[in-house]
Amino acid sequence: MKFTSGKSFLVMVAAAVATTLTAASPSLSGETRPFLTLDMAKKMADACEAYQAANDLPKFNIAIVDRGADLVLFRRQDDAFLGSGKIALQKAQSSASVPVPTRVIAEFVYGKDGNPGPLPGLVHSDVVAFAGGLPIADASGALVGAIGVSGASADQDEDCAKAAVAAIADDLN
């Protein structure tokens, strides 16, 4: 291919780059995908804290990640167990990566109703296998992120996460 001027070559390169970026990026192509905003994450953390206070539960660590399992918000309540901060993040990342509640992951690993789990090897991965992590999906079922809560019992962690997800249900429609 022969170019008559450097300017026309630059125009062609710019057009090729723009076409590639548009095809590769949903936001540049005009395609809309649901996503988790910082305001939504704050609303979730606030709801979890309200749930904790209303039920007089131990203090929580709350981690909220986007659909790529990248941290959007982390909140540690005063006097929350320091070690559970990492656990909260791992629960959120596990639920974003798999994406199922970490309670279901626990059933895959450890089994249910006395039956062995079909995937016991997951216990040796970075996936967390106990309750307290939930995926967050929009009304169509598309994953937008996940939440992980840690600091109380696994059931209480999961209940707090459910309260947090419920707080943004209208935002997910």
C-alpha positions as CSV (number, residue, x, y, z in Angstrom):
1,M,0.0,0.0,0.0
2,K,1.4,3.4,-1.0
3,F,0.6,6.6,0.9
4,T,0.8,9.9,-0.8
5,S,1.4,11.9,2.4
6,G,2.2,11.4,6.0
7,K,-1.1,13.1,6.9
8,S,-3.2,10.5,5.1
9,F,-1.2,7.7,6.8
10,L,-2.0,9.2,10.2
11,V,-5.6,9.5,9.3
12,M,-5.8,5.9,8.3
13,V,-4.0,4.8,11.5
14,A,-6.3,6.9,13.6
15,A,-9.3,5.4,11.9
16,A,-8.0,1.8,12.5
17,V,-7.3,2.5,16.2
18,A,-10.8,4.1,16.6
19,T,-12.4,1.1,15.0
20,T,-10.4,-1.4,17.1
21,L,-11.2,0.5,20.3
22,T,-14.9,0.8,19.4
23,A,-15.2,-2.9,18.8
24,A,-13.2,-3.9,21.9
25,S,-14.9,-1.5,24.4
26,P,-18.7,-1.7,25.1
27,S,-18.7,1.9,26.5
28,L,-17.1,3.3,23.3
29,S,-19.4,1.3,20.9
30,G,-22.5,2.7,22.6
31,E,-23.4,-0.7,24.1
32,T,-24.6,-0.4,27.6
33,R,-23.7,-2.9,30.3
34,P,-24.9,-2.6,33.9
35,F,-22.2,-1.7,36.3
36,L,-21.9,-1.1,40.1
37,T,-21.3,2.5,41.0
38,L,-19.5,3.8,44.1
39,D,-22.8,5.4,45.2
40,M,-24.5,2.0,45.0
41,A,-21.7,0.4,46.9
42,K,-22.0,3.1,49.6
43,K,-25.7,2.4,49.9
44,M,-25.0,-1.3,50.3
45,A,-22.5,-0.7,53.0
46,D,-24.8,1.6,54.8
47,A,-27.6,-1.0,54.7
48,C,-25.3,-3.7,56.0
49,E,-24.3,-1.4,58.9
50,A,-27.9,-0.6,59.6
51,Y,-28.7,-4.4,59.6
52,Q,-25.8,-5.0,62.1
53,A,-27.0,-2.3,64.4
54,A,-30.7,-3.3,64.3
55,N,-29.8,-6.9,65.1
56,D,-27.0,-6.2,67.7
57,L,-24.5,-8.3,65.8
58,P,-20.7,-8.2,66.0
59,K,-19.0,-5.5,63.9
60,F,-18.4,-6.3,60.2
61,N,-15.9,-5.8,57.5
62,I,-17.7,-5.2,54.2
63,A,-16.1,-5.5,50.7
64,I,-17.8,-4.7,47.5
65,V,-16.2,-5.5,44.1
66,D,-17.2,-5.0,40.5
67,R,-17.9,-7.7,38.0
68,G,-14.2,-8.1,37.4
69,A,-13.6,-8.7,41.2
70,D,-11.8,-5.4,41.6
71,L,-12.5,-3.5,44.8
72,V,-15.0,-0.7,44.6
73,L,-15.5,-0.1,48.4
74,F,-14.2,-1.5,51.6
75,R,-15.6,-0.6,55.0
76,R,-14.4,-1.8,58.4
77,Q,-16.7,-1.0,61.3
78,D,-15.0,0.2,64.4
79,D,-13.8,-2.7,66.4
80,A,-14.4,-5.2,63.6
81,F,-12.1,-8.2,63.8
82,L,-9.0,-7.3,61.8
83,G,-8.5,-10.7,60.3
84,S,-11.9,-10.8,58.8
85,G,-11.1,-7.8,56.5
86,K,-9.2,-10.1,54.1
87,I,-11.9,-12.7,54.4
88,A,-14.6,-10.2,53.4
89,L,-12.6,-9.3,50.3
90,Q,-12.0,-12.9,49.4
91,K,-15.7,-13.7,49.8
92,A,-16.6,-10.8,47.4
93,Q,-14.0,-11.8,44.9
94,S,-15.1,-15.5,45.0
95,S,-18.7,-14.6,44.4
96,A,-17.7,-12.3,41.5
97,S,-15.4,-14.9,39.9
98,V,-17.6,-18.0,40.2
99,P,-20.4,-16.3,40.4
100,V,-22.5,-17.9,43.0
101,P,-23.0,-17.3,46.7
102,T,-20.1,-18.5,48.7
103,R,-22.5,-20.8,50.6
104,V,-23.0,-22.7,47.3
105,I,-19.2,-22.9,46.9
106,A,-19.0,-24.4,50.4
107,E,-21.5,-27.1,49.2
108,F,-19.3,-27.8,46.2
109,V,-16.3,-28.2,48.4
110,Y,-17.5,-29.8,51.6
111,G,-20.8,-31.3,50.5
112,K,-24.3,-31.1,51.8
113,D,-26.7,-33.3,53.8
114,G,-23.9,-35.7,54.6
115,N,-22.8,-36.2,51.0
116,P,-19.3,-35.3,49.9
117,G,-18.8,-32.3,47.8
118,P,-18.1,-32.8,44.0
119,L,-15.2,-30.3,44.0
120,P,-13.2,-30.7,47.2
121,G,-10.0,-29.5,45.4
122,L,-11.4,-25.9,45.4
123,V,-10.4,-25.7,49.1
124,H,-6.8,-25.4,47.9
125,S,-7.6,-22.3,45.7
126,D,-8.2,-18.7,46.5
127,V,-12.0,-19.3,46.4
128,V,-13.7,-18.9,49.8
129,A,-15.9,-21.8,50.8
130,F,-18.2,-20.5,53.5
131,A,-21.2,-18.2,53.6
132,G,-21.0,-14.4,53.5
133,G,-20.3,-13.6,49.8
134,L,-23.1,-12.9,47.3
135,P,-23.0,-12.0,43.6
136,I,-24.9,-8.9,42.6
137,A,-26.9,-9.1,39.4
138,D,-29.2,-6.7,37.6
139,A,-32.8,-7.4,36.7
140,S,-31.8,-9.3,33.6
141,G,-29.4,-11.5,35.6
142,A,-26.2,-9.8,34.3
143,L,-23.4,-9.8,36.9
144,V,-22.5,-6.3,38.1
145,G,-20.4,-7.2,41.1
146,A,-20.3,-9.0,44.4
147,I,-20.3,-8.3,48.2
148,G,-18.4,-10.1,50.9
149,V,-19.2,-9.6,54.6
150,S,-17.2,-11.0,57.5
151,G,-17.1,-10.5,61.2
152,A,-19.9,-12.6,62.7
153,S,-21.1,-16.1,62.0
154,A,-21.3,-17.2,58.4
155,D,-25.1,-17.1,58.4
156,Q,-25.1,-13.5,60.0
157,D,-22.5,-12.4,57.4
158,E,-24.7,-13.7,54.6
159,D,-27.8,-12.1,56.1
160,C,-26.0,-8.7,56.2
161,A,-24.9,-9.2,52.6
162,K,-28.5,-9.9,51.6
163,A,-29.7,-6.7,53.3
164,A,-27.0,-4.8,51.4
165,V,-28.1,-6.3,48.0
166,A,-31.7,-5.6,48.8
167,A,-30.9,-1.9,49.4
168,I,-30.0,-1.4,45.7
169,A,-32.7,-3.6,44.2
170,D,-34.3,-0.6,42.6
171,D,-31.0,0.6,41.2
172,L,-30.5,-2.7,39.4
173,N,-33.7,-2.6,37.4
